[in-house]
Amino acid sequence: MFSWSIWLNTCDHHLIFDSNNFQRTNFSKSIYIGDHIWCGQESAILKGAFIPSGSIIGAKA
């Protein structure tokens, strides 16, 4: 179950480059959300998150 106003971000919305070789250092990552999850109001789930089945994410977490 998902409440309202939840943020799911798989990227940083800006690029960061290494000053020595000009290679990008902050790549996007997937988010894994298992089964039977409770996700509270205004929670933020950021890139690389792994939320196993049966988890509860508190409001504003």
C-alpha positions as CSV (number, residue, x, y, z in Angstrom):
1,M,0.0,0.0,0.0
2,F,1.2,3.4,-0.9
3,S,0.1,6.7,0.8
4,W,0.2,10.0,-1.1
5,S,3.1,12.4,-1.8
6,I,5.8,9.7,-2.1
7,W,9.1,10.5,-3.9
8,L,10.8,7.8,-6.0
9,N,14.1,9.1,-7.4
10,T,16.4,6.9,-9.4
11,C,18.9,9.7,-10.2
12,D,20.5,12.8,-8.6
13,H,19.0,15.3,-11.1
14,H,22.5,16.7,-11.7
15,L,25.8,15.4,-13.1
16,I,29.0,15.1,-11.2
17,F,32.2,14.6,-13.1
18,D,35.7,13.6,-11.9
19,S,38.0,16.6,-12.4
20,N,41.0,14.3,-13.4
21,N,39.5,12.3,-16.2
22,F,36.1,14.0,-16.8
23,Q,34.2,10.8,-16.3
24,R,30.7,10.9,-14.7
25,T,30.7,9.6,-11.1
26,N,27.0,9.6,-10.1
27,F,25.1,7.2,-12.3
28,S,21.4,6.4,-11.9
29,K,20.5,3.2,-10.0
30,S,17.4,1.1,-9.9
31,I,15.0,0.9,-6.9
32,Y,13.8,-2.6,-5.7
33,I,10.5,-2.8,-3.9
34,G,9.3,-6.2,-2.7
35,D,5.8,-7.5,-2.1
36,H,3.4,-6.5,0.7
37,I,5.0,-3.0,1.4
38,W,3.4,-0.2,3.5
39,C,4.8,3.1,2.5
40,G,3.8,6.1,4.6
41,Q,2.9,9.7,3.6
42,E,5.7,11.9,2.2
43,S,8.4,9.2,2.3
44,A,11.3,9.4,-0.1
45,I,12.8,6.3,-1.8
46,L,16.1,7.1,-3.4
47,K,18.3,5.5,-6.0
48,G,19.8,2.1,-5.1
49,A,17.2,1.4,-2.4
50,F,16.4,-2.2,-1.7
51,I,13.1,-2.6,0.2
52,P,12.5,-6.2,1.0
53,S,9.0,-7.8,1.1
54,G,7.0,-7.2,4.3
55,S,8.6,-3.8,5.0
56,I,7.0,-0.7,6.5
57,I,8.4,2.7,5.6
58,G,7.3,5.3,8.1
59,A,5.7,8.7,7.1
60,K,8.3,11.3,6.1
61,A,11.1,8.7,6.2
